[in-house]
Amino acid sequence: MNRIDQLFKQKHHNVLNVYCTAGYPHLNSLHEVLASLQAHGADIVEIGIPYSDPIADGPVIQQSNMVALENGMSIPVLFEQLENIRNDIHLPIILMGYMNPVLQFGMEKFCAAAEKSGVDGIILPDLPMYEFETEYQPFFEKHRLRFIFLVTPETSETRTREIDGLSSGFLYAVSSSSTTGKNKAIEDQVAYFKKLQDMKLKNPVLVGFGIKDRLTFNSAAEYTNGAIIGSAYIKALGDTTGIDLSTKEFLNGILA
C-alpha cells in the first residue's frame, strides 16, 4: 500500500506534513533534515524542488530556493540523494515542484525516478487539471504515485468535487488566496474548513499556507485531517543551532 494511504488509514486527525527545500540549508542537508523530522514527530515530509520562479511561494521559501540552487541542487542531484533514503526514512515522501524543470527532465522519466527513489506522491501546482487528465495521469498511475491537487477558498463546490475526484493521497486546501508564509488569520477561515468537512470528500484534507505554530495548526486540524507547515520550518532551519536541535525545538512547539 502507498505510504500516504497507509498513514491516513491509521491516523485520521492532526496529521502534520512538513515542507523542506532540497539543498537547503546546505547541498547535502536533506538526509539529516528528513531524519530529524521523522525523529521528532512529523507524519509526512514534503520536499520542495528548488526553482527560480516558485509562483505559489512567499519570500522565505523563495529565498531557500535561491540558496539551494546556488548550492547546486537540481532534480538529478535530488534523485541521487534519495537513492538509498528508504534504508532509514519510513515517512511518506512527497515531491513538490513546478512544471518547467520537471518537463525539462522529462515527465515519465521523473515519475519513474520518483518511484525508484521511494517517493509516494507529487504536487505540481501549475499543472492544469485538463493536462493532467489527458496527458500525464497514466505516468503517475503506472509508477504508483499519488497526485495531490490544490483548492482555495474561492474554488466552487462543483470544482472542488472535480479536483477531489482527480486527486489521490489527500487534497491540499490552501487556507487563503495568497503565497506561502503570509500572516493571514487562520481563524478567519473556519467557515471554509467547515465547508470542506461538510462536503465529505473522497480524499483526506490537509490545510497549507499560514500554518506556523501550535495555534494555527490546531485551528486548521480541528475541521480537517491536519495541516502543512513550510515557511515557518524553513525559518527554523536558518537557525545556527543545527538541523536536529532546530527541528526538535520547532516540532515540540507545534505538537507538545
LOGU-446995 format. One record per residue (C-alpha): x, y, z. Coordinates in steps of 0.001 Angstrom, whole numbers, padded with zeros to 6 digits, always signed. Example, Ala and Ser with C-alpha at 12.3 -4.5 7.8 and 13.67 -1.06 7.14 Angstrom:
// LOGU-446995
+012300-004500+007800+013670-001060+007140
***
This chain:
// LOGU-446995
+000000+000000+000000+001174+003536-000753+002607+005103+002423+000285+008117+002181-002780+005865+002011-001434+003764+004859-000860+006826+007036-004412+008123+006629-005796+004645+007234-004030+004642+010610-004278+008324+011548-007299+010498+010808-006588+013645+012806-003718+016076+013491-001608+014797+010585+001481+017006+010311+003077+017440+006876+006324+019440+006968+007870+021071+003914+011602+021410+003381+013576+022647+000381+016004+020157-001161+019528+021558-000925+018736+023907+001981+020391+024990+004183+023271+023064+002587+023509+020931-000541+023719+017676+001418+021325+018564+004261+018374+016516+003028+019051+013235+004817+019624+014961+008158+016503+017083+007700+014334+014048+006897+015802+012012+009752+015176+014865+012196+011590+015368+011019+010959+011635+011384+012522+011504+014850+010620+014477+016241+007048+013878+015153+006327+014750+011510+003878+012421+009750+004688+013351+006134+007631+015148+004545+007163+017356+001508+010407+018032-000346+010454+021177-002436+012377+021008-005707+014086+024420-005960+013029+026586-008860+013941+030141-009805+010312+031305-010060+008191+029480-007463+004908+031312-008095+002954+029915-005148+005680+030556-002593+006398+033574-000446+009755+035229+000263+011016+032719+002845+010662+029687+000587+011772+031716-002441+014973+032581-000586+015542+028937+000350+015091+028069-003339+017771+030583-004314+020183+029235-001693+019521+025647-002789+020099+026469-006457+023315+028281-005593+024336+025214-003574+023977+023128-006734+020655+021357-006148+018832+020015-009216+016402+017216-009985+019192+014735-010882+021078+015609-007671+017880+015219-005651+017231+011741-007001+020851+010812-006247+020323+011914-002646+017089+009938-002392+018632+006766-003828+019034+004935-000510+016744+007087+001618+014374+004207+002366+017079+002423+004336+016095+004528+007339+013370+007017+006376+009922+005453+006617+007645+008503+006465+005619+009186+003323+007631+011425+000985+006071+013933-001398+007940+015932-004023+006628+019426-004668+007821+021291-007744+006897+023238-010847+006281+022098-014386+009183+023805-016169+012077+021861-014571+010054+018643-014472+009256+018866-018192+012900+019611-018933+013815+016451-017027+011001+014518-018726+007649+013768-017061+007677+009987-017442+011362+009838-016535+010568+011966-013462+007777+009636-012365+009934+006557-012886+012815+008069-010889+010419+009114-008131+009043+005596-007803+012538+004106-007790+013546+006544-005035+010639+005549-002811+008619+008727-003330+004907+008391-002578+003276+011494-004025+003741+014547-006225+002490+018149-006066+002834+020329-009179+000742+023469-008510+000999+024760-012081-000121+021536-013797-003696+022186-015041-006316+019544-014372-007040+019108-018098-003402+018431-018969-003055+016052-016045-006137+014100-017060-005452+013999-020805-001648+013662-020883+000115+012799-017650-002188+010848-015338-001102+007436-016751+002531+008150-015800+001612+008752-012148-000644+005720-012020+001940+003483-013711+004546+004459-011134+002135+004268-008175+002459+007934-007287-000348+009848-005631-001027+013209-007285-002208+015982-004985-004187+018950-006285-004815+022253-004513-008115+024001-003743-008644+027518-002356-011485+029324-000551-012540+030687-003957-012830+027226-005548-016519+026447-006145-018106+023358-004631-018521+021827-008089-014909+022477-008969-013730+021216-005572-015523+017925-006159-013949+017633-009617-010493+018269-008157-011150+015811-005343-012130+013208-007918-008814+013581-009750-006642+013878-006640-005223+010926-004761-003469+010692-001410-005032+013844+000003-006411+017220-001020-004255+020303-000346-006548+023055+000937-004858+026431+000561-006033+028486+003546-006235+031746+001589-005555+033067-001894-002016+034226-001213+001531+032912-001281+003068+030746+001433+004158+032401+004649+001583+035211+004661+000317+036235+008084-003396+035813+007422-005545+034735+010354-006290+031034+010054-009168+031535+012491-010929+033647+009853-011074+030623+007542-013088+028362+009864-016190+028586+007648-014090+027400+004697-012692+024463+006682-016189+023546+007885-017454+023665+004312-014783+021192+003208-015606+018969+006183-019325+019018+005357-018650+018075+001727-017410+014640+002882-014808+014493+000137-013180+011305-001134-009710+012368-000019-008405+013440+003371-007827+017205+003571-004656+018942+004767-004533+022737+005131-001499+024695+003978-000332+028340+003786-000163+030326+007022+000324+027358+009370+003210+028399+011612+002635+027387+015256+000516+025283+017599-002457+027663+017455-002693+027774+013663-002040+024033+013361-004801+023203+015840-007222+025671+014229-006758+024081+010824-006755+020497+012124-009991+020951+014078-012075+020628+010913-009696+018773+008593-007277+015859+008815-004267+018040+009553-002022+020738+008171+001128+021535+006233+003918+023729+007597+006502+025242+005269+007835+028768+005705+007960+028618+009496+010084+025469+009386+012378+026904+006715+012940+029867+009052+013791+027452+011859+016336+025686+009651+018128+029004+009216+018921+028949+012942+022565+028392+013817+021746+025774+016473+021925+022969+013894+019352+020986+011962+018383+018370+014544+018050+020736+017512+016220+023352+015431+013824+020687+014154+013243+019240+017615+012508+022638+019148+010266+023653+016268+008160+020472+016235+007907+020441+020029+006409+023912+019740+003765+022551+017379+002982+019182+018910+003913+019300+022610
***
